Amino acid sequence: MTRVKTKLDDDLSSPWFYTVCTMGGMLSAGTIHLAITPLDVLKVNMQVNPVKYNSIPSGFSTLLREHGYSYLWRGWSGKLLGYGVQGGCRFGLYEYFKTLYSNVLPNHNRTSIYFLSSASAQVFADMALCPFEAIKVRVQTQPLFAKGLLDGFPRVYRSEGLAGFHRGLFPLWCRNLPFAMVMFSTFEQSVEFIYQKVIHKRKQDCSKAQQLGVTCLAGYTAGAVGTIISNPADVVVSSLYNNKAKSVLQAVRNIGFVGLFTRSLPVRITIVGPVITLQWFFYDAIKVLSGFPTSGGVRKPLEATKLSL
């Protein structure tokens, strides 16, 4: 049993494992975000012009009446490529940092490992996403700005230089770091709770279908909790990219404390809950098809593993 456990630990620390996690994160995040582009277009416009787009049904009606169906898919390339790159960094680096911090901090508290790993991964993930997000938000809210990435990148570079692509990096970190830390920690804790308190089985004693079912339940819980935490920064990001404010502080003053937590929150919950659920499902499905277990849990130090066996 110890040899089998050691072999599994070696596999989960191999370059191939991290490659699978990175590719799985890219495919799951990129395709799912592409699929919900119309909701994202509505969300961004609700954040930038809450008076005009004051609810989901009326917002869609206004967009369709003024711009047509094709407008709902504006920014699709930024969603596919930008969030694909971000997803690859987020999931791949999370697994890497979780192993790293588990070894560096052997007497670890699990929650601290989850927080440190997700925050470290998200820093790099947002640096990769930021240039795509800078174009996507403008394309979705400014009809005459550009059609997509190909003409959007040169226009931003000509008008703002390289700094224009990372103008929203700090607000992105403010939005996504808390989201990632809460999302990954909630997911991990939810997985542990479901196996221990609901199913009353160890993960390895459950079928692959049951494991993926646990992934979906934990993923939805993680997405809903993370959305509420990250909503203020998400609203600020949209305000900055659309020149509604020149600084974070000005954006906060313009939006107001209540608006930070309520503006576009219903549509974000509508988007993020299912999106995170599907991302975790496809991500874990790719891992399972590659011969690896589903996500969840910090591996114990070797001595503790021997005792438990």
N, C-alpha and C positions, 0 to 999 in steps of 0.2 A: 504493500500500500504506500509506503514512504517513497519507494522508487517511482511509482506511478505519479504521486503527487509532485515529486521533484521534476519529473519529465514534463508535467503540465505547466509548472511554474517556469521552466526553461522555455517552453513554447510560447507562453504569454509574455515573455521578455525578448522574443526574437525579432529581428528586423522584418521578417515576413508578417508577424502579427501586427506590428505598427503600420506596415504598408497596407494590410487589409483594413485596419481601422481608419486610416487616412482616406483610402479609396471609398470605403463604405460611407464615411462622413460626407465626402464630396458628392457621391451619387444620391444619397438620401436627402441631403440638405438642398442641393441644387435643383433636383427634379420637383421636390415638394414645394419649394418656394416659387418655382416657375408656375406650378399649377394654381397657386392662389394669387397670381399677379393682379387680377381684377379687384380683389379685396384690399390688396396693398395700395393700389391706386386710390381707392376710396378712402382708406385710412389716412394717407398722406394729405389728401385734399381736405379732409375733415380737420386735420391738425392745423393746416395753413389758413383755412377759411371756415371756421366753425359756424359762422352765421349762415352762410350759403349752404353748407353741407352739414345739416344739424342732426341727421339720423341716417341709419343705413338705408332704409327704403327710399326716402326722398333724395338722399345723396346719389344713389344709383340712377334714379330717374333724371336728376339734373345732369349728370355726366352723359347719360345716353342721349338726352334731348339736345344738349349743346355740342357734343363732340362725336357721338356715334359709338357703335360697338367696338370699333378698332381701338378707340382711345383707352379702353379698359385693359389693353395688353401693352400699353406703353411702358417701357422700362423692363421688358421681359428678359432681354439679354443681360442686363445688370443683375437681375434676380438669379438667373441660371448660373452665370459665371461668378459673380461676386459672392453669393451665398454658398455656391459650391466650394469655392476656395476657402471661405470662412469655415464651412462645415468640416472640410478635411483637416484644417489646422485645429479646430476646436476638439473634435473627437480623437484624432490621432495623437495630438500633443497631450490631451487629458490622460489618455492611457499611459503615455510615456512618463508624464510627471507623477502620476499616481504610483507607478512602480518606483520611480526615483525617490520620492519623498517617503514611501513606505520603507525603503532600505536605509535612507539617511536618518529617519526618525523612527527607529525600531519600537520605541515605547510610545507609539503614536496614539493620539485620539482620532478616531475615524473621521469625525466631522471636520477636524482641522486639516486632515489629509485631503478631503474632498474640496474644501475651500481653497487651499493652496494650489492644488492641481488644476482646478477649473479656472482660477484667476490667472495662473501662469499661462495656460493655454489660450485664454481669451485675449490676453494682451497681444499675442502674435496674430491671432485670428482676425482681430479688428484692424490691425495694421494692413493686413492683406485685403480686407473688405473695403476699407475707407475710400479708395479711389473709385471703385464701382458704385458705392453708395452716393458719392458726390454727384455722379452723372445721373443715376437712377432717379433720385428725388427731384432734380431739376426737370428731367424729361417728363416725369409724371405730373408735375404741377405747372409747368410753363410750356404751353403748346408750341410756341415758336422757338424754343431754345434749341432743340435737336431732336432727331428721330431715335437715336440710340447711342450705343457706345462708340461706334466708328466715327460719327461726326461730333459726338459730345466731348470726347477726350481732347481733340485738337482745340475746340472752342474754349474749354476751361483753361487749357495751357496758355493759349494766346492772351486771354484776359486776366488770368490770375497767377500764371506760372505754376511751378510744382506745388507751392503752398496751397493752391486751390483744391488739390486732391486730398489734402489732409486737414482741411479747415475744421472739419467736424470730428476729428479723431478723439479729442478730449471728451466731448459729449457722448461719442460712441462708447468710450470706455466707461463713462458714468452710467450709461444705459445698460451695456452688455456685461460688464464685470459683476454688478450685483445680480443680474439675471442669471448669468452662468453659474455663479457660486450657489445661488439659491436653487437653480434648476438641477444641477448635478447632485447637490447634497440631498435635495428632496427626493430625487429619483433613487439614489442609493438607499436612503432610509426607507423609502416606500417599498422597494424590492425586499429589503430585509424584513420589514413588518409583514408583508403579504405572505412570505414563505413561513415565518415563525408563528404568526397569529391567525392567519386565514387558512392557508393550505395545510400547515403543520407538517411540512416535508422539507427536506433539504433540496436545494436546486438540482443537484445531480441525480436525485431520485424521481424527478419530474420529467415528463416527456418534453420534447422540443416544442410541441404546440402549447403545452402549459407554460413553459418558460417564456415563450413569445407573448402569451396572454398576460403574464405578469409584467412584461416589458411595457405593454400598451397601457395597463392600468397605472403603473408608476409614471410613465411618460406623460399622461394627461394631467395627473396631479402636479407633476413638476412644472409643466407648461403654464398651468393656471396660476400657481403661486408666483412663479417668476415674472409673469406679465404684470401683476399688480405692483411688484417691487420696482420694475424698470420703466413704468409708464411716464413718470416725469421727465426723465432724460430723453425718451423717445420723442416727446412733444417738442423739447428744446432743439433737438437735432433738426427736425423739419422746419422749425422757425428760422434757424441760422442759415440753412441751405437756401431758403427762399427770401433772404434779405429782409425778414420781418424784424430782425434785431441784429446788432453789430457785435454783441458779446453775450456770453451765457447769462450774466447778471441782468442785462437789459431784457433778454428773452423771458427770464423768470419773472421780472417785474411786470412785463406786458401781459403774460399769460395769467398770472395770479396763482396763489397757493392751491386753491380748489381746482382750478383748471389743469394744473400739472397732473393731478391724480384722476381727473374725470374725463378730460377731453380725449375723445376717440377710444376710451377704455373698453366699451362694449364691443366695438369692431375688432380691437386688438385681442380680446379674449376669444372672440369668434374665430380669429385667425390663428392665434398662437397655440391654443389648446390642442386642436386637431393636428396642426403642423408639427408640434413637438412630439405628439403621439406617433404620427406616421414616420417622422424622422427616426425615432428610437426603434420602431418596428422594422423598417427597412434596413437600418444600420445593423441591428442584431440578426436579422435574417441573413444578411451578407456574411456576418461572422459565423453563423451556424453553418451556412453552405460551404464555408471555407474550413470547417472542421474545428472551430473554436466555440467555447460556451457563450451564452448570452451575458450581457453586461450586469454589473452589480457586485460590490464587495471588494474589500482590500485583503490581499493575501496575507496570511499570518506568517510571522517569522518561523523558520524551520523547526526550532525547538518546540514552539507552541503547536505546530502542526503534528509533530510526532506524538505529543501528549494527547491531542484530541483523537488521534487514530487508535 
